[in-house]
Amino acid sequence: MHIDTVAIILAAGKGSRMSGNTPKVLQKLAGRSLINHVITAVKQAEINNIICVCSSDSQSLQDEVRKIHPGTVFVVQKKQLGTADAVKAALPAIQGVMQKAVVLYADTPLLQPHTVNEVLSTLDRDTQLAILGFALDKPNNYGKILCDEESNPIKICEYADASEEEKKIQACNSGIMGFKVDVLSELINSIDNNNNKQEYYLTDALHIAVERSYKSRLLMVVRDEVLGVNTIEDLVVCEKIFQNRIRKKMLQNGVMLKAPETVFFSADTHIEQGVIIEPYVTFGNNVHIMDDCLIRSFSYIEGAQIGKGCVIGPYARVRMGTELENNVHIGNFVETKKVHIQSGAKVNHLTYLGDAQIGQNTNIGAGTITCNYDGVKKSTTIIEKNSFIGSNTSLIAPVKIGENVKIGAGSVVDKDVKDNTLVIVRPERIDK
């Protein structure tokens, strides 16, 4: 763990090019906020000291960050005066305490932990500053990294201030930088705003460092890893890259995806080997699927723990709080929510089970509904093992159905049923 290292995450930008009322860095990618992805990468890089630079009206941002990393320190950038000004706001919290700092951006969700570690490992006894760049040969508006004859970075030109010749340089600036903290403090206080935007650019720290004979190094990564999100279109591009990453990882771990490009995962989806996933399946947050399950097409699964050998779908909706033991079948047009289904049970057709406990080897017939909500509170339905619930049955909670019970089709059950009982609830037929 990097106990003498701090990650400074810049999150004070307004994100004015994003639509809607949600702050930019709280927009979701694979079920997680953008800043969540960045903090997760930092924590996986074993950095526990995190400073988040935010604006004065950032309560929702701070609430989100505290859920991810409760020990985060927040500092406020009172005015939007540039990246160097943002980092300067963090200096009082790290001077004399930390030795290394890596400056990151809350809107770069594809950053990998090993890249963060590479930036930090570059900062040794002889190197005080590390620049993370990427190569791009097409015309673009990224800042350009100028290097000397030995490929050491000597200056970063913001695109708005670059000459026509400098704009042709392929080495582009990602914005991510690593510093020795004592040098960072010196450089930040030497940066001015003599540029087209009249902002204090953190990138100016490089040429000031070179003038003062500090050593810097350039690290290059693929462009995808440092893509920033400024628009909805950017978010869509990042989502596509992230999904492809997860799909590749799933395949490498022994998960069969029949049509990978049609399956969508959340960042925390955990699926074990031997699982087969048919086309057009979506996973929400907090899903864990054990070995040898079959997930059929057009199913949506979120907040569920699924045991070995289960079959889900097609067209199933498995919702938050669902826990399936081994070899459970959830069939077409079945919805479950906050339900525990024990091994061998089957719910094959057109059924809603909410706030329920289903016993081993119980069969739930088509059209069964647990009527769990009375308009004020939700109540529980318990069905014990080896029971058979006939088609089109309504179970009005709270109600308990015992073991080895048979409920006739079309019944409405609003009272408990003892073990080994046959229940038929139907109005008398009248033919006229």
Stockholm file with secondary structure:
# STOCKHOLM 1.0

chainA/1-432         MHIDTVAIILAAGKGSRMSGNTPKVLQKLAGRSLINHVITAVKQAEINNIICVCSSDSQSLQDEVRKIHPGTVFVVQKKQLGTADAVKAALPAIQGVMQKAVVLYADTPLLQPHTVNEVLSTLDRDTQLAILGFALDKPNNYGKILCDEESNPIKICEYADASEEEKKIQACNSGIMGFKVDVLSELINSIDNNNNKQEYYLTDALHIAVERSYKSRLLMVVRDEVLGVNTIEDLVVCEKIFQNRIRKKMLQNGVMLKAPETVFFSADTHIEQGVIIEPYVTFGNNVHIMDDCLIRSFSYIEGAQIGKGCVIGPYARVRMGTELENNVHIGNFVETKKVHIQSGAKVNHLTYLGDAQIGQNTNIGAGTITCNYDGVKKSTTIIEKNSFIGSNTSLIAPVKIGENVKIGAGSVVDKDVKDNTLVIVRPERIDK
#=GR chainA/1-432 SS CCTTEEEEEECCCCCTTSCSSSCGGGSEETTEEHHHHHHHHHHHTTCCEEEEEECSSCHHHHHHHHHHCTTCEEEECCSCCCHHHHHHHHHHHHTTTCSEEEEEETTCTTCCHHHHHHHHHHCCSSCCEEEEEEECCSCCCSCEEEECTTSCEEEEECGGGCCTTGGGCSEEEEEEEEEEHHHHHHHHTTCCCCSTTCCCCTTHHHHHHHHTTCCEEEEECCGGGGCCCCSHHHHHHHHHHHHHHHHHHHHHTTCEESSGGGCBCCTTCEECTTCEECSSCEECSSCEECTTCEECTTCEECSEEECTTCEECSSCEECTTEEECTTCEEEETCEEEEEEECTTCEEEESCEEEEEEECTTCEECTTCEEECBCSSCBCCEEECTTCEECTTCEEESSEEECTTCEECTTCEECSCBCTTCEECCCCCCCCC
#=GC SS_cons         CCTTEEEEEECCCCCTTSCSSSCGGGSEETTEEHHHHHHHHHHHTTCCEEEEEECSSCHHHHHHHHHHCTTCEEEECCSCCCHHHHHHHHHHHHTTTCSEEEEEETTCTTCCHHHHHHHHHHCCSSCCEEEEEEECCSCCCSCEEEECTTSCEEEEECGGGCCTTGGGCSEEEEEEEEEEHHHHHHHHTTCCCCSTTCCCCTTHHHHHHHHTTCCEEEEECCGGGGCCCCSHHHHHHHHHHHHHHHHHHHHHTTCEESSGGGCBCCTTCEECTTCEECSSCEECSSCEECTTCEECTTCEECSEEECTTCEECSSCEECTTEEECTTCEEEETCEEEEEEECTTCEEEESCEEEEEEECTTCEECTTCEEECBCSSCBCCEEECTTCEECTTCEEESSEEECTTCEECTTCEECSCBCTTCEECCCCCCCCC
//
